[in-house]
Amino acid sequence: MPLSGPSSYSPTLHVFKAHWDNVDVELDADGPLSISDPRSPAGPALGIVVIDDFIADLDGFAASIADDVARGDVADAVLAESKASALAAAQEFGRKVRAEGKLRHIAPRLPALPGVNEGEGPFMNAMTSVRQRWKLANTLLTPTPLTLESGETQAQFVTRLTTLSEKFDLAEDADVDASVGRDRRNEVQDRTRGVLAAYRAAVEARFAPGHPLVTSLPRIYPLSGHTPAAVTASGTWDAGLTQARLTWTASDDADLSHYEIRTSNSGAAYDPETESVLDQVDKAAPREFLTAAGLATSGATARFRLYVILNTDNERGSETVSVTRP
């Protein structure tokens, strides 16, 4: 399985490790095979253990990035609800100001309220302005302060804004953590590609061109060629088996090798950056796949894509299929 995206690195590394094991067996007393570190050619040589290190690092990043994305989605949902509630309160405050004659001098100075999708700066600036106008309104209405229909007071609105600011911070922190995790993962992926290229070169230098260990060298990248057409996939919940049932149309590509089922359950939408491979299905096998991945609890929603994989290892995924467990 050559490299095609983040989810392909771990399977590809396992294929290279198996090949390296075979090389070490072949070399026997003349082994094991070691290669120069492309990042530091003058440094210590690398043995097969470097593959295990890459697998551990990349699997760890996959898990942590997925957690950060999921945490960010939860934080974004909570933030969106809090913004909508704060905006509704600000709108009601504006209506009350405009309806109260004693506040006629404040009405023209009410801030333009932002949309619910505005970023933190514009949104919080407007809410802060509402807070200040509300404080002034209470002074003009002494001894009866302005309150909303819900009973919310200016002091409670101040507390609301403090909490809202914290929710902005939580959402941003999750996004930053996920971005940093991706950057660190990408650095490991870059190093991985260099090491795999060095391994291929070392094997080709050690054995004759027609040697089985040369002809069986795993590829790092797909061969040149066309990209297949996507198939149409669908999914349903099978209550009897308590699993999702995925089905798809057949690919008519002459170069079809197999199908591959992948999932991305780290956020509210399918993200190829955080997808993982569930399994492969032979091209001649029934086009059906059962899985409980991401569907351990009632109400859970899992997202899947069905990939067409060619003999050249070029691929294309279907549209996202979502299945919700009742």
C-alpha positions as CSV (number, residue, x, y, z in Angstrom):
1,M,0.0,0.0,0.0
2,P,1.9,3.1,-1.2
3,L,1.4,6.5,0.5
4,S,-1.7,8.4,-0.5
5,G,-2.6,10.3,2.7
6,P,-2.2,10.3,6.5
7,S,-4.2,7.0,6.9
8,S,-1.8,5.2,4.5
9,Y,1.4,5.7,6.5
10,S,0.9,3.0,9.1
11,P,-0.1,0.2,6.7
12,T,2.7,1.2,4.3
13,L,5.2,1.1,7.1
14,H,4.0,-2.4,8.2
15,V,4.6,-3.6,4.6
16,F,8.1,-2.1,4.6
17,K,8.9,-3.7,8.0
18,A,7.9,-7.1,6.7
19,H,10.1,-6.7,3.7
20,W,13.0,-5.5,6.0
21,D,12.5,-8.6,8.1
22,N,12.9,-10.7,5.0
23,V,16.1,-8.8,4.0
24,D,17.6,-9.4,7.5
25,V,16.8,-13.2,7.2
26,E,18.4,-13.3,3.8
27,L,21.5,-11.5,5.0
28,D,21.7,-13.8,8.1
29,A,25.3,-13.5,9.5
30,D,26.0,-10.6,7.1
31,G,23.1,-8.6,8.5
32,P,21.1,-7.0,9.8
33,L,20.6,-4.3,7.2
34,S,21.2,-0.7,8.3
35,I,20.9,2.5,6.4
36,S,22.2,6.0,6.6
37,D,19.8,8.5,8.2
38,P,18.8,10.9,5.4
39,R,18.4,13.6,8.0
40,S,21.9,13.1,9.4
41,P,24.1,11.0,7.1
42,A,27.1,11.3,9.3
43,G,25.1,10.1,12.4
44,P,24.3,6.6,13.6
45,A,22.9,4.2,11.0
46,L,19.3,3.2,11.2
47,G,18.0,-0.3,11.7
48,I,14.6,-1.9,11.4
49,V,13.5,-0.5,14.7
50,V,13.1,2.9,13.1
51,I,10.0,1.6,11.4
52,D,8.5,0.7,14.8
53,D,9.3,4.2,16.0
54,F,7.5,5.8,13.0
55,I,4.5,3.6,13.4
56,A,4.2,4.4,17.1
57,D,4.7,8.1,16.5
58,L,2.2,8.3,13.7
59,D,-0.4,6.1,15.4
60,G,-0.1,8.4,18.5
61,F,-0.5,11.5,16.4
62,A,-3.6,10.0,14.7
63,A,-5.2,9.4,18.0
64,S,-4.4,12.7,19.6
65,I,-5.4,14.7,16.5
66,A,-8.7,12.9,16.4
67,D,-9.3,13.7,20.0
68,D,-8.4,17.3,19.5
69,V,-10.8,17.6,16.5
70,A,-13.6,16.0,18.4
71,R,-13.0,18.2,21.4
72,G,-13.0,21.2,19.0
73,D,-16.3,20.1,17.5
74,V,-17.9,19.9,21.0
75,A,-16.4,23.3,22.0
76,D,-17.6,24.8,18.7
77,A,-21.2,23.5,19.3
78,V,-21.2,24.8,22.9
79,L,-19.8,28.1,21.8
80,A,-22.4,28.5,19.0
81,E,-25.2,27.9,21.5
82,S,-23.8,30.4,23.9
83,K,-23.3,33.0,21.1
84,A,-26.9,32.6,20.0
85,S,-28.2,33.0,23.5
86,A,-26.1,36.1,24.2
87,L,-27.2,37.6,20.9
88,A,-30.8,37.0,21.7
89,A,-30.3,38.7,25.1
90,A,-28.6,41.7,23.4
91,Q,-31.5,41.9,20.9
92,E,-34.1,41.9,23.6
93,F,-32.1,44.6,25.5
94,G,-32.1,46.8,22.4
95,R,-35.9,46.4,22.0
96,K,-36.5,47.4,25.6
97,V,-34.3,50.4,25.2
98,R,-36.1,51.6,22.2
99,A,-39.5,51.1,23.9
100,E,-38.5,53.1,27.0
101,G,-38.8,56.8,26.7
102,K,-36.3,57.5,29.5
103,L,-33.7,55.7,27.4
104,R,-34.3,57.7,24.2
105,H,-30.7,59.1,24.4
106,I,-29.2,55.6,24.5
107,A,-31.2,54.1,21.7
108,P,-29.3,55.9,18.9
109,R,-26.1,54.7,20.5
110,L,-26.9,51.0,20.6
111,P,-24.2,48.9,18.8
112,A,-24.8,47.2,15.5
113,L,-25.2,43.6,16.6
114,P,-23.1,40.9,14.9
115,G,-24.2,37.8,13.2
116,V,-24.0,34.6,15.1
117,N,-21.1,33.4,12.9
118,E,-18.9,36.5,13.6
119,G,-15.5,35.8,15.1
120,E,-14.5,36.6,18.7
121,G,-13.3,40.1,18.2
122,P,-16.4,41.7,16.5
123,F,-18.8,39.5,18.6
124,M,-17.3,40.3,22.0
125,N,-16.9,44.0,21.1
126,A,-20.6,44.3,20.4
127,M,-21.5,42.4,23.5
128,T,-19.2,44.6,25.7
129,S,-20.9,47.6,24.2
130,V,-24.3,46.2,25.2
131,R,-23.0,45.6,28.7
132,Q,-21.9,49.2,29.0
133,R,-25.2,50.6,27.6
134,W,-27.1,48.4,30.0
135,K,-25.2,49.8,32.9
136,L,-26.0,53.3,31.8
137,A,-29.7,52.4,31.3
138,N,-29.9,51.2,34.9
139,T,-28.5,54.5,36.1
140,L,-31.3,56.4,34.1
141,L,-34.0,54.0,35.3
142,T,-33.0,54.1,39.0
143,P,-34.4,52.7,41.2
144,T,-35.8,50.0,38.9
145,P,-33.1,48.5,36.7
146,L,-33.8,47.1,33.3
147,T,-34.3,43.3,33.2
148,L,-35.1,40.9,30.4
149,E,-38.3,38.8,30.3
150,S,-36.2,35.9,31.6
151,G,-35.3,37.9,34.6
152,E,-31.7,38.3,33.5
153,T,-30.0,41.4,34.9
154,Q,-27.1,43.5,33.8
155,A,-24.9,41.7,36.4
156,Q,-25.9,38.3,35.0
157,F,-25.2,39.5,31.5
158,V,-21.7,40.4,32.6
159,T,-21.3,36.9,34.0
160,R,-22.6,35.5,30.7
161,L,-19.9,37.4,28.8
162,T,-17.2,36.1,31.0
163,T,-18.4,32.5,30.4
164,L,-18.7,33.2,26.7
165,S,-15.1,34.5,26.5
166,E,-13.9,31.3,28.2
167,K,-15.8,29.2,25.6
168,F,-14.1,31.1,22.8
169,D,-10.8,30.2,24.4
170,L,-11.7,26.5,24.7
171,A,-12.7,26.3,21.0
172,E,-9.5,28.1,20.0
173,D,-7.3,25.9,22.2
174,A,-8.7,22.8,20.6
175,D,-8.2,24.1,17.1
176,V,-4.6,25.2,17.9
177,D,-3.9,21.8,19.5
178,A,-5.1,20.0,16.4
179,S,-3.1,22.2,14.1
180,V,0.1,21.8,16.1
181,G,-0.5,18.0,16.1
182,R,-0.9,18.0,12.3
183,D,2.3,20.0,11.9
184,R,4.2,17.6,14.1
185,R,2.7,14.6,12.4
186,N,3.6,16.1,9.0
187,E,7.3,16.4,10.1
188,V,7.3,12.7,11.0
189,Q,5.7,11.9,7.7
190,D,8.3,13.9,5.8
191,R,11.1,12.0,7.6
192,T,9.3,8.7,7.0
193,R,9.4,9.2,3.2
194,G,13.1,10.0,3.3
195,V,13.9,6.8,5.3
196,L,11.8,4.6,3.1
197,A,13.5,6.0,0.0
198,A,16.9,5.3,1.7
199,Y,15.8,1.8,2.5
200,R,14.8,1.1,-1.1
201,A,18.2,2.4,-2.3
202,A,20.1,0.3,0.2
203,V,18.3,-2.9,-0.9
204,E,18.9,-2.2,-4.5
205,A,22.6,-1.5,-3.8
206,R,22.9,-4.7,-1.7
207,F,21.2,-7.2,-4.1
208,A,21.4,-7.9,-7.8
209,P,18.7,-6.2,-9.9
210,G,16.6,-9.3,-10.5
211,H,16.8,-10.6,-6.9
212,P,13.4,-11.3,-5.4
213,L,14.0,-8.9,-2.6
214,V,14.6,-6.1,-5.2
215,T,11.6,-7.0,-7.4
216,S,9.4,-7.2,-4.3
217,L,10.4,-3.9,-2.9
218,P,7.3,-2.0,-1.6
219,R,6.4,1.2,-3.5
220,I,6.4,4.5,-1.7
221,Y,4.0,6.2,-4.1
222,P,1.4,4.9,-6.5
223,L,2.4,4.2,-10.1
224,S,1.5,6.8,-12.7
225,G,-1.9,6.3,-14.2
226,H,-5.5,7.4,-14.1
227,T,-7.6,8.0,-11.0
228,P,-10.7,5.7,-10.8
229,A,-14.2,6.9,-10.8
230,A,-15.9,6.9,-7.4
231,V,-18.6,4.3,-6.6
232,T,-21.9,5.1,-4.9
233,A,-22.0,3.9,-1.3
234,S,-24.9,3.7,1.2
235,G,-25.2,2.6,4.8
236,T,-28.0,1.5,7.2
237,W,-28.1,0.4,10.8
238,D,-28.8,-3.4,11.2
239,A,-30.5,-3.6,14.6
240,G,-30.3,-7.4,14.7
241,L,-26.5,-7.4,14.2
242,T,-26.0,-4.1,16.1
243,Q,-23.7,-3.0,13.3
244,A,-23.7,-0.6,10.3
245,R,-24.2,-2.3,7.0
246,L,-22.3,-0.6,4.1
247,T,-23.0,-1.5,0.5
248,W,-21.7,0.1,-2.8
249,T,-22.0,-0.1,-6.5
250,A,-19.4,-2.0,-8.5
251,S,-16.4,-0.3,-10.1
252,D,-16.1,-1.1,-13.8
253,D,-12.4,0.0,-13.9
254,A,-10.3,-2.5,-15.7
255,D,-7.4,-1.9,-13.3
256,L,-9.5,-2.5,-10.1
257,S,-7.5,-4.2,-7.4
258,H,-9.9,-4.1,-4.4
259,Y,-12.1,-1.8,-2.3
260,E,-11.2,-0.2,1.0
261,I,-13.4,1.0,3.8
262,R,-12.2,4.0,5.8
263,T,-13.8,5.9,8.6
264,S,-13.3,9.4,10.1
265,N,-15.1,9.8,13.4
266,S,-13.1,12.6,14.9
267,G,-15.5,15.4,14.2
268,A,-18.8,16.6,12.9
269,A,-17.8,16.0,9.2
270,Y,-15.6,13.4,7.4
271,D,-12.0,14.6,7.5
272,P,-9.5,12.7,5.3
273,E,-6.8,14.1,7.5
274,T,-8.0,12.0,10.4
275,E,-9.4,8.9,8.5
276,S,-8.3,5.4,9.3
277,V,-8.6,2.1,7.3
278,L,-11.1,-0.4,8.6
279,D,-10.6,-3.2,6.1
280,Q,-10.2,-4.2,2.5
281,V,-12.7,-6.1,0.3
282,D,-11.7,-8.2,-2.6
283,K,-13.1,-7.0,-5.9
284,A,-14.9,-10.4,-6.5
285,A,-16.4,-10.5,-3.0
286,P,-19.9,-9.4,-2.1
287,R,-20.0,-5.6,-1.9
288,E,-21.1,-5.4,1.7
289,F,-19.3,-4.6,4.9
290,L,-20.5,-4.8,8.5
291,T,-18.9,-2.6,11.3
292,A,-19.6,-1.2,14.7
293,A,-16.8,1.3,14.5
294,G,-17.8,4.6,16.1
295,L,-21.2,3.2,16.9
296,A,-20.8,1.9,20.4
297,T,-23.6,3.9,22.0
298,S,-27.2,4.9,21.1
299,G,-27.3,8.2,19.2
300,A,-23.7,7.9,17.9
301,T,-23.1,8.8,14.3
302,A,-20.2,7.3,12.3
303,R,-19.0,8.5,8.9
304,F,-17.5,6.2,6.2
305,R,-16.1,6.3,2.7
306,L,-15.6,3.5,0.3
307,Y,-12.4,3.7,-1.8
308,V,-11.7,2.2,-5.2
309,I,-8.1,1.0,-5.2
310,L,-6.4,0.2,-8.6
311,N,-3.5,-2.1,-9.3
312,T,-1.4,1.1,-9.6
313,D,-2.6,2.0,-6.1
314,N,-4.3,5.1,-7.4
315,E,-7.6,5.6,-5.6
316,R,-10.7,7.6,-5.2
317,G,-13.2,7.7,-2.3
318,S,-17.0,7.8,-2.4
319,E,-19.2,10.5,-1.0
320,T,-19.4,10.3,2.8
321,V,-21.9,7.8,4.2
322,S,-23.2,8.6,7.7
323,V,-24.9,6.0,9.9
324,T,-26.6,6.8,13.2
325,R,-27.3,4.1,15.8
326,P,-30.9,4.5,17.1
